[in-house]
Amino acid sequence: MNQSEIPVLDAVEPGPLAHAAASSPALGPYDELRGLPSQGGQWPAVLEQLRGSPMAPSWHEFFQYLGPYGWEELDRRAARLARQLRDNGVTYNVYADEANLQRPWPLDLFPLLITASDWQTIEAGVLQRVQVLETVMRDIYGERRLLKDGLLPAALVQGHPDYLRAMHGVPVVGGTHLHVVAFDLARGPQGHWWVVSQRTQAPSGLGYLLENRSAVSTQFADAFEGMNVRRLAATYRTFIKGLKAACPGGGDTHIALLTPGPYNETYFEHSYLARYLGLTLVEGGDLTVRGRRLYLKTLHGLRPVHGLVKRVDDAFLDPLETRPESRLGVPGLLEAVRAGNLLVANAPGAGFLESSALLGFLPALARRLLGEELKLPALHTWWCGEPAAMREVLPELARCVIKPTYPWSTSRGTFNAGVGPLMDPEVLASWAGAIQRVPEEHTVQAYMSPAQMPTWGSRGGRTGIVPRAAMLRVFALSDGAGSWQVLPGGMTRLVNESAGLATMALGGSSADTWVLGEQAPPDEPEFDHSTLAAFTAADVELVQRERLVTSRAAENLFWLGRYTERAENATRLARIVLQSLHGEEEPSIGHLMWIGQLAESAGLVPADCPSPLDDRVEFEHQLIGALGDTDGTPSVGYTLRSLRQAASALRERLSPEHWGFIKDAEEKFLQEARRLREEGGHGADALQLLATVSRALSAITGAQHDRMWRDDGWRLMTAGRQIERLTYLSDALSRGFYTNAVHDAAGYGVVLDLFDSTISFHARYQRSRAIAALIEHVVLNFQNPRSLGWVVQQLIGRLSRLHEREPGPLEDLSRRLQPPAASDLTRLCQSDHIGDFIPLQELLAHFMQVGSQLSTDISLRHFTHTGEIRRSTGV
């Protein structure tokens, strides 16, 4: 509701104000705000009822921390929250939406509040269920007593596509199969918590909930501290500590996080989590198995990997033993696991536990395996593969959710879940027919309206507190063999009302989860200075360890540097060309020929664009129209898109600010370029747009120089920039001399502008137009960071440093380059009778040839490793 429509109450505290202004949930679901089943009704008819219904103590305390003016700031806090997520580049990729693949992560302003007593119930129930699932895994891949005794149907285990026969009888490294288990919970109408589903293969959410916590706690810092919200960091630390202790690498354990890549829907989380946990983010192509051991391909050879936290489903892990068409996994990975040389979290083969059909069998399994009743019940679930269960549930479909028994399977029937209460009779009849045709592929679960929590949003044109159904995903993380901790928080997902499901892919959203403590968290223990004397040689070796650079990351860094430089060059050239067409001096024929060649060579205009010599107006029109092209013409927009794509694969290596600069530069430029094309903008509008993106590129360059670790990956990135600069500027200068454009006043100035050297040149030579001065300044001067001599000098330094750590007797690529000396000036200024500067042109041609060959050889040596393969085979 609008703030002007909020009723005026006697009390000015925000707690009663929030209580009275909140809409009431529909009849039935539990009302988190008031801590009781809702009574239904709409505003303002229920105002008197709301006055008489007390707010839950935790929510009353939360709103009290807002202060007397806090209510008025909620809109601003929501805007700050959205801006923070946008600036941090928090996204959820949606394959079905090609036009908007990277959607901003949706996060509500208010957290879900869980009291200490509620959390004790959840924690005890989750720990018990993890023990049951772990014991089931050990039995199914071991003695299989549960199958022999009929406690589990073979169709749900051995008939499940995610059951891996190749892992039967394999003892897992560290003794634990399930290191990360997620449970989706819903609070019922009477306030009790129920299990809806479980995730055991590659559960998502551990990274997003960290971002949710960081963003929301910032908006409500006083409430977060005052309500003793339990922290998350300690559980993550014990999780990683436990993994390292269980890995076979000993004191030199190396753990990686395996991701499907930047186009996976939760890739942001993968990169965020890898950075937070200190793991190496890898794709399948970064790894190889040699001698039944897993290795990481790095710039300097193969490095052993002892642990793998996987975010790739088991079916794609090993194309030799699972899906042969997979490019996401690693050939031979399962053999490394069977050999005991690799810990995988979770152990391959846990996917069958995710079937909702198993929920109906877990109570009996708990009694058999633990001698206990389950403390945290699941919603009633029927597997239709049992005839009696199918007959019992068919008449009840209108009050149930129909789920696939084998979700996400390509070999068994799968489908999107159907919500009975949202279906008409004809649709329900169709579902009943499908169940009767293939009953084993259908599982039916009782439908329960989840509790509704207060959110800040709009409904019916009104802004205020809106109730939305919420489900809670909690995580159990292993901290040692047979031991787990429940992360004191979780990822709350808000149900999409039209779909009736809590799924991000169908438009759901999220909220932070606060587990409230009964007392203030303990202070961190003081640092014990006596431990300083306990440092060992292993500690010294540890702190001297360099960051590993995978071959894939190295390639992306190399192209990040090249595309950054290419974007700067294209932007500067486009501005120069537009200014040349409308300069104070009429451009000469040589000048027009030169800028036309440069624009065509750089991809600023389409291939069939007329030369500025033939049609200056059409040339300018096509150049402006192509600025934002991301498909056909490789102009500024295309290069910015390529820059962003290279950066998106390096999220774990880039600071949030660095990534934000790149993302904003591309998005804002393409948006304005599109508007410019649609509105038929003129040269002045294009120049203003180019000036804006030029400033953004300066910020990107600054981040690359000041906010990145100076490892070999960074050296490759800067080498890529220098190679791009060397070849581009050499080509531009060569064309300028061939067309004689450098000999008129406008062309002379363009050379200085292309080399970004106008200010420094005029400071030294005033307004001289001497060719010798020009060559000295842009070719030979080592104090000018845009001169070719300086570029060659820097490139030699980068390549030489890379060569120091290269294995084997490889050629030192830096020796291919020799910076020109100041004594070369006289020779380079020599010209024949027709004005050809042959020594200069030979030098420029040499720079272009060597730069191009260096790019190829760096790729062969560091990215594809083709060079090493050829040497090893004698080819």
Backbone hydrogen bonds, N-H to C=O, Kabsch-Sander energy under -0.5 kcal/mol:
donor,donor_aa,acceptor,acceptor_aa,energy
5,E,2,N,-1.9
6,I,3,Q,-1.1
9,L,7,P,-0.6
17,L,13,E,-1.4
18,A,14,P,-2.9
19,H,15,G,-2.3
20,A,16,P,-2.3
21,A,17,L,-1.8
22,A,18,A,-1.2
23,S,465,I,-1.8
28,G,38,S,-0.9
31,D,36,L,-2.4
32,E,30,Y,-0.8
32,E,452,Q,-2.2
33,L,452,Q,-0.5
35,G,31,D,-1.7
36,L,31,D,-1.3
38,S,29,P,-2.3
45,A,42,Q,-0.8
46,V,42,Q,-1.1
47,L,44,P,-2.0
50,L,46,V,-2.9
51,R,47,L,-2.2
52,G,48,E,-1.4
53,S,49,Q,-1.0
53,S,50,L,-0.5
56,A,33,L,-2.5
60,H,56,A,-2.5
61,E,57,P,-2.5
62,F,58,S,-2.1
63,F,59,W,-2.4
64,Q,60,H,-1.7
65,Y,61,E,-1.4
66,L,63,F,-1.3
67,G,64,Q,-1.4
70,G,67,G,-1.5
73,E,69,Y,-0.6
73,E,70,G,-0.9
74,L,71,W,-1.2
77,R,73,E,-2.8
78,A,74,L,-2.5
79,A,75,D,-2.0
80,R,76,R,-2.4
81,L,77,R,-2.5
82,A,78,A,-2.2
83,R,79,A,-2.2
84,Q,80,R,-2.5
85,L,81,L,-2.1
86,R,82,A,-2.1
87,D,83,R,-3.0
88,N,84,Q,-2.1
89,G,86,R,-1.0
90,V,85,L,-2.3
91,T,89,G,-0.6
92,Y,103,R,-2.4
93,N,265,E,-2.2
94,V,101,L,-2.4
95,Y,93,N,-0.5
97,D,94,V,-1.2
98,E,96,A,-0.8
100,N,97,D,-0.9
101,L,98,E,-0.7
103,R,92,Y,-1.4
103,R,101,L,-1.1
105,W,90,V,-2.5
108,D,510,S,-2.9
112,L,512,D,-3.0
113,L,111,P,-0.5
114,I,112,L,-0.5
114,I,514,W,-3.0
115,T,113,L,-0.5
119,W,115,T,-2.4
120,Q,116,A,-1.9
121,T,117,S,-1.5
122,I,118,D,-2.3
123,E,119,W,-3.3
124,A,120,Q,-2.2
125,G,121,T,-2.1
126,V,122,I,-2.7
127,L,123,E,-2.4
128,Q,124,A,-1.8
129,R,125,G,-2.1
130,V,126,V,-2.5
131,Q,127,L,-1.8
132,V,128,Q,-1.8
133,L,129,R,-2.6
134,E,130,V,-2.8
135,T,131,Q,-2.1
136,V,132,V,-2.3
137,M,133,L,-2.4
138,R,134,E,-2.2
139,D,135,T,-2.0
140,I,136,V,-3.0
141,Y,137,M,-2.1
142,G,139,D,-1.6
144,R,139,D,-2.7
148,K,144,R,-2.0
149,D,145,R,-2.4
150,G,147,L,-1.0
151,L,146,L,-1.7
152,L,146,L,-1.3
156,L,153,P,-1.1
157,V,153,P,-0.6
157,V,154,A,-0.8
158,Q,154,A,-0.8
159,G,154,A,-1.9
160,H,157,V,-1.3
163,Y,160,H,-1.9
164,L,162,D,-0.5
165,R,163,Y,-0.8
167,M,164,L,-1.6
168,H,165,R,-1.6
169,G,141,Y,-2.8
170,V,167,M,-1.8
175,G,172,V,-1.6
176,T,173,V,-0.6
179,H,177,H,-0.7
181,V,476,A,-2.1
182,A,199,R,-2.4
183,F,474,V,-2.4
184,D,197,S,-2.4
185,L,183,F,-0.6
185,L,472,L,-3.7
186,A,194,W,-2.3
188,G,186,A,-0.5
188,G,192,H,-3.8
191,G,188,G,-2.2
194,W,186,A,-2.7
195,V,377,P,-2.7
196,V,184,D,-3.4
197,S,184,D,-1.1
199,R,182,A,-3.1
209,L,205,G,-2.5
210,L,206,L,-0.5
211,E,207,G,-1.8
212,N,208,Y,-2.8
213,R,209,L,-2.3
214,S,210,L,-2.5
215,A,211,E,-2.4
216,V,212,N,-2.7
217,S,213,R,-2.2
218,T,214,S,-0.9
219,Q,215,A,-1.0
220,F,216,V,-1.4
221,A,218,T,-0.7
224,F,220,F,-2.5
225,E,221,A,-2.1
226,G,222,D,-2.9
227,M,223,A,-2.3
228,N,225,E,-1.3
229,V,224,F,-1.6
230,R,515,V,-2.8
235,T,232,L,-0.9
236,Y,232,L,-1.4
237,R,233,A,-2.3
238,T,234,A,-2.3
239,F,235,T,-1.9
240,I,236,Y,-2.3
241,K,237,R,-2.6
242,G,238,T,-2.5
243,L,239,F,-2.1
244,K,240,I,-2.6
245,A,241,K,-2.1
246,A,242,G,-1.5
247,C,243,L,-1.4
250,G,247,C,-0.8
252,D,249,G,-1.4
253,T,250,G,-0.9
256,A,307,G,-2.3
257,L,280,T,-2.8
258,L,256,A,-0.6
258,L,309,V,-2.2
259,T,257,L,-0.6
259,T,282,V,-2.8
264,N,261,G,-1.9
267,Y,264,N,-1.8
270,H,266,T,-1.6
271,S,267,Y,-2.4
272,Y,268,F,-2.6
273,L,269,E,-3.1
274,A,270,H,-2.4
275,R,271,S,-2.0
276,Y,272,Y,-2.5
277,L,273,L,-2.8
278,G,274,A,-1.0
279,L,274,A,-2.2
280,T,255,I,-1.5
281,L,279,L,-0.6
282,V,257,L,-2.8
282,V,280,T,-0.5
286,D,283,E,-1.9
287,L,284,G,-1.6
288,T,295,Y,-2.2
290,R,288,T,-0.5
290,R,293,R,-2.4
293,R,290,R,-1.0
295,Y,288,T,-3.0
296,L,303,R,-3.5
297,K,286,D,-3.3
298,T,296,L,-0.7
298,T,301,G,-2.1
299,L,549,V,-1.8
301,G,298,T,-1.4
303,R,296,L,-2.1
305,V,294,L,-2.6
306,H,254,H,-2.5
307,G,254,H,-1.7
308,L,343,L,-2.5
309,V,256,A,-2.9
310,K,308,L,-0.8
310,K,345,A,-2.1
311,R,258,L,-2.4
316,F,313,D,-2.0
317,L,314,D,-1.7
321,E,318,D,-1.8
322,T,318,D,-2.7
323,R,315,A,-1.7
326,S,323,R,-1.7
330,V,317,L,-3.1
333,L,330,V,-2.0
336,A,332,G,-1.6
337,V,333,L,-1.7
338,R,334,L,-2.7
339,A,335,E,-1.8
340,G,337,V,-1.7
341,N,336,A,-1.9
342,L,336,A,-0.5
343,L,306,H,-2.3
344,V,342,L,-0.5
345,A,308,L,-2.9
346,N,177,H,-0.5
346,N,344,V,-0.6
347,A,177,H,-3.0
350,A,347,A,-0.9
351,G,162,D,-0.5
352,F,349,G,-0.5
353,L,350,A,-1.4
354,E,351,G,-1.8
355,S,352,F,-1.3
358,L,355,S,-1.6
359,L,356,S,-1.4
360,G,357,A,-0.9
361,F,358,L,-1.5
362,L,358,L,-1.0
365,L,361,F,-1.7
366,A,362,L,-2.8
367,R,363,P,-1.8
368,R,364,A,-2.1
369,L,365,L,-3.3
370,L,366,A,-2.3
371,G,366,A,-1.0
372,E,366,A,-1.3
379,L,195,V,-2.3
382,W,444,V,-3.2
384,C,382,W,-0.7
384,C,442,H,-1.9
386,E,383,W,-1.8
390,M,386,E,-2.3
391,R,387,P,-2.5
392,E,388,A,-1.9
393,V,389,A,-1.9
394,L,390,M,-2.0
396,E,393,V,-1.8
397,L,394,L,-1.2
399,R,396,E,-2.2
400,C,397,L,-1.9
401,V,445,Q,-3.4
402,I,418,G,-3.0
403,K,401,V,-0.6
403,K,443,T,-3.6
405,T,441,E,-1.8
406,Y,413,G,-0.5
409,S,406,Y,-1.3
418,G,402,I,-2.2
420,G,400,C,-2.7
420,G,418,G,-0.8
422,L,419,V,-1.6
423,M,420,G,-2.3
428,L,424,D,-2.1
429,A,425,P,-2.2
430,S,426,E,-1.8
431,W,427,V,-2.2
432,A,428,L,-2.4
433,G,429,A,-2.0
434,A,430,S,-2.0
435,I,431,W,-2.5
436,Q,432,A,-1.9
437,R,433,G,-1.7
438,V,434,A,-2.2
441,E,438,V,-1.4
442,H,439,P,-1.9
443,T,403,K,-2.8
444,V,382,W,-2.7
445,Q,401,V,-2.8
446,A,380,H,-2.9
447,Y,399,R,-2.2
451,A,187,R,-0.9
452,Q,30,Y,-3.0
453,M,451,A,-0.5
453,M,468,R,-2.5
455,T,466,V,-1.9
457,G,455,T,-0.7
457,G,464,G,-2.5
459,R,462,R,-2.1
462,R,459,R,-1.2
464,G,457,G,-2.7
466,V,455,T,-3.1
466,V,464,G,-0.6
468,R,453,M,-2.1
470,A,451,A,-2.5
471,M,493,R,-2.8
472,L,185,L,-2.6
473,R,491,M,-2.0
474,V,183,F,-2.4
474,V,472,L,-0.6
476,A,181,V,-2.9
477,L,475,F,-0.5
477,L,485,Q,-3.3
478,S,179,H,-2.4
479,D,483,S,-1.8
480,G,483,S,-0.8
483,S,480,G,-2.0
485,Q,477,L,-2.9
487,L,475,F,-2.6
487,L,485,Q,-0.6
489,G,487,L,-2.7
491,M,473,R,-2.1
492,T,490,G,-0.7
492,T,511,A,-1.7
493,R,471,M,-3.3
494,L,509,S,-3.3
495,V,469,A,-2.8
496,N,501,L,-2.3
497,E,495,V,-0.6
500,G,496,N,-2.6
501,L,496,N,-0.7
503,T,501,L,-1.2
506,L,503,T,-0.6
507,G,504,M,-1.4
508,G,503,T,-2.0
509,S,494,L,-1.2
510,S,106,P,-1.6
511,A,492,T,-2.2
514,W,112,L,-3.1
515,V,513,T,-0.6
516,L,114,I,-2.9
516,L,514,W,-0.7
517,G,227,M,-0.7
517,G,228,N,-1.5
529,H,527,F,-0.9
531,T,528,D,-1.8
532,L,529,H,-1.4
533,A,530,S,-1.0
534,A,531,T,-1.5
535,F,532,L,-1.1
540,V,536,T,-1.9
541,E,537,A,-2.4
542,L,538,A,-2.1
543,V,539,D,-2.4
544,Q,540,V,-1.1
545,R,542,L,-1.5
550,T,548,L,-0.5
551,S,297,K,-1.9
554,A,550,T,-2.8
555,E,551,S,-2.2
556,N,552,R,-2.3
557,L,553,A,-2.6
558,F,554,A,-2.6
559,W,555,E,-2.2
560,L,556,N,-2.1
561,G,557,L,-2.3
562,R,558,F,-1.9
563,Y,559,W,-3.0
564,T,560,L,-2.0
565,E,561,G,-2.1
566,R,562,R,-2.8
567,A,563,Y,-2.5
568,E,564,T,-2.0
569,N,565,E,-2.7
570,A,566,R,-2.7
571,T,567,A,-2.4
572,R,568,E,-2.6
573,L,569,N,-2.7
574,A,570,A,-2.6
575,R,571,T,-2.0
576,I,572,R,-2.4
577,V,573,L,-2.9
578,L,574,A,-2.1
579,Q,575,R,-2.3
580,S,576,I,-2.4
581,L,577,V,-1.7
582,H,578,L,-0.6
582,H,579,Q,-0.8
583,G,580,S,-1.0
592,L,588,S,-2.6
593,M,589,I,-2.6
594,W,590,G,-2.3
595,I,591,H,-2.6
596,G,592,L,-2.0
597,Q,593,M,-2.2
598,L,594,W,-2.6
599,A,595,I,-2.5
600,E,596,G,-2.2
601,S,597,Q,-2.9
602,A,598,L,-2.4
603,G,599,A,-0.5
603,G,600,E,-0.9
604,L,599,A,-2.6
605,V,599,A,-0.7
609,C,606,P,-1.6
614,D,611,S,-1.3
615,D,611,S,-2.5
619,F,615,D,-2.3
620,E,616,R,-2.2
621,H,617,V,-2.3
622,Q,618,E,-2.6
623,L,619,F,-2.1
624,I,620,E,-2.4
625,G,621,H,-2.3
626,A,622,Q,-1.6
627,L,623,L,-0.5
627,L,624,I,-1.0
629,D,626,A,-1.6
635,S,633,T,-2.7
637,G,627,L,-3.1
638,Y,629,D,-0.9
639,T,635,S,-2.1
640,L,636,V,-2.5
641,R,637,G,-2.3
642,S,638,Y,-2.2
643,L,639,T,-2.4
644,R,640,L,-2.2
645,Q,641,R,-2.2
646,A,642,S,-2.2
647,A,643,L,-2.2
648,S,644,R,-2.5
649,A,645,Q,-0.9
649,A,646,A,-0.6
650,L,647,A,-2.1
651,R,648,S,-0.7
653,R,650,L,-2.2
654,L,650,L,-1.0
659,W,655,S,-2.5
660,G,656,P,-2.3
661,F,657,E,-2.5
662,I,658,H,-1.8
663,K,659,W,-2.8
664,D,660,G,-2.7
665,A,661,F,-2.2
666,E,662,I,-2.1
667,E,663,K,-2.6
668,K,664,D,-2.6
669,F,665,A,-1.7
670,L,666,E,-2.5
671,Q,667,E,-2.1
672,E,668,K,-2.3
673,A,669,F,-3.1
674,R,670,L,-2.2
675,R,671,Q,-1.8
676,L,672,E,-2.6
677,R,673,A,-2.2
678,E,674,R,-2.4
679,E,675,R,-2.4
680,G,676,L,-0.5
680,G,677,R,-0.6
681,G,676,L,-2.8
686,A,682,H,-1.9
687,L,683,G,-2.6
688,Q,684,A,-1.8
689,L,685,D,-2.0
690,L,686,A,-2.6
691,A,687,L,-2.1
692,T,688,Q,-1.7
693,V,689,L,-2.1
694,S,690,L,-1.8
695,R,691,A,-1.6
696,A,692,T,-1.7
697,L,693,V,-2.3
698,S,694,S,-1.5
699,A,695,R,-1.5
700,I,696,A,-1.9
701,T,697,L,-2.5
702,G,698,S,-2.2
703,A,699,A,-2.2
704,Q,700,I,-2.0
705,H,701,T,-1.6
706,D,702,G,-2.5
707,R,703,A,-2.2
711,D,709,W,-2.1
715,R,711,D,-2.0
716,L,712,D,-2.1
717,M,713,G,-2.1
718,T,714,W,-2.6
719,A,715,R,-2.3
720,G,716,L,-2.4
721,R,717,M,-1.8
722,Q,718,T,-2.4
723,I,719,A,-2.6
724,E,720,G,-2.2
725,R,721,R,-2.7
726,L,722,Q,-2.9
727,T,723,I,-2.4
728,Y,724,E,-2.2
729,L,725,R,-2.4
730,S,726,L,-1.9
731,D,727,T,-2.0
732,A,728,Y,-2.5
733,L,729,L,-2.6
734,S,730,S,-2.3
735,R,731,D,-2.4
736,G,732,A,-1.9
737,F,733,L,-1.8
738,Y,734,S,-2.3
739,T,735,R,-2.3
740,N,737,F,-0.7
741,A,736,G,-1.0
742,V,736,G,-1.4
743,H,740,N,-1.3
744,D,741,A,-1.3
748,Y,744,D,-2.5
749,G,745,A,-1.9
750,V,746,A,-1.9
751,V,747,G,-1.9
752,L,748,Y,-1.6
753,D,749,G,-2.2
754,L,750,V,-3.1
755,F,751,V,-2.0
756,D,753,D,-1.5
757,S,752,L,-3.2
761,F,757,S,-2.3
762,H,758,T,-2.4
763,A,759,I,-1.9
764,R,760,S,-1.1
764,R,761,F,-0.6
765,Y,761,F,-3.5
766,Q,762,H,-1.6
768,S,765,Y,-1.7
774,L,770,A,-1.9
775,I,771,I,-2.8
776,E,772,A,-2.4
777,H,773,A,-2.0
778,V,774,L,-2.5
779,V,775,I,-1.8
780,L,775,I,-1.3
781,N,776,E,-1.6
784,N,781,N,-0.8
787,S,784,N,-1.9
788,L,778,V,-2.2
789,G,779,V,-1.3
790,W,781,N,-0.5
791,V,787,S,-2.3
792,V,788,L,-2.6
793,Q,789,G,-2.2
794,Q,790,W,-2.6
795,L,791,V,-2.6
796,I,792,V,-2.5
797,G,793,Q,-1.9
798,R,794,Q,-2.3
799,L,795,L,-2.5
800,S,796,I,-2.5
801,R,797,G,-2.0
802,L,798,R,-2.0
803,H,799,L,-2.0
804,E,800,S,-1.2
805,R,801,R,-0.6
805,R,802,L,-1.0
806,E,803,H,-1.4
810,L,808,G,-2.0
813,L,811,E,-1.0
815,R,812,D,-1.7
816,R,813,L,-1.5
817,L,814,S,-1.4
824,D,821,A,-1.9
825,L,822,A,-1.6
828,L,824,D,-2.7
829,C,825,L,-1.7
830,Q,827,R,-1.3
832,D,836,D,-1.7
835,G,832,D,-1.7
837,F,835,G,-0.6
838,I,836,D,-1.7
841,Q,837,F,-2.8
842,E,838,I,-2.5
843,L,839,P,-1.9
844,L,840,L,-2.6
845,A,841,Q,-2.6
846,H,842,E,-2.0
847,F,843,L,-2.3
848,M,844,L,-2.3
849,Q,845,A,-2.4
850,V,846,H,-2.8
851,G,847,F,-2.5
852,S,848,M,-2.2
853,Q,849,Q,-2.2
854,L,850,V,-2.7
855,S,851,G,-1.8
856,T,852,S,-1.6
857,D,853,Q,-2.7
858,I,854,L,-2.8
859,S,855,S,-1.7
860,L,856,T,-2.2
861,R,857,D,-2.3
862,H,858,I,-2.7
863,F,858,I,-0.5
863,F,859,S,-1.7
864,T,859,S,-2.5
865,H,859,S,-0.6
867,G,860,L,-1.0
869,I,865,H,-1.7
870,R,866,T,-2.5
871,R,867,G,-2.1
872,S,868,E,-2.5
873,T,869,I,-1.5
874,G,870,R,-0.7
874,G,871,R,-0.7
875,V,870,R,-1.8
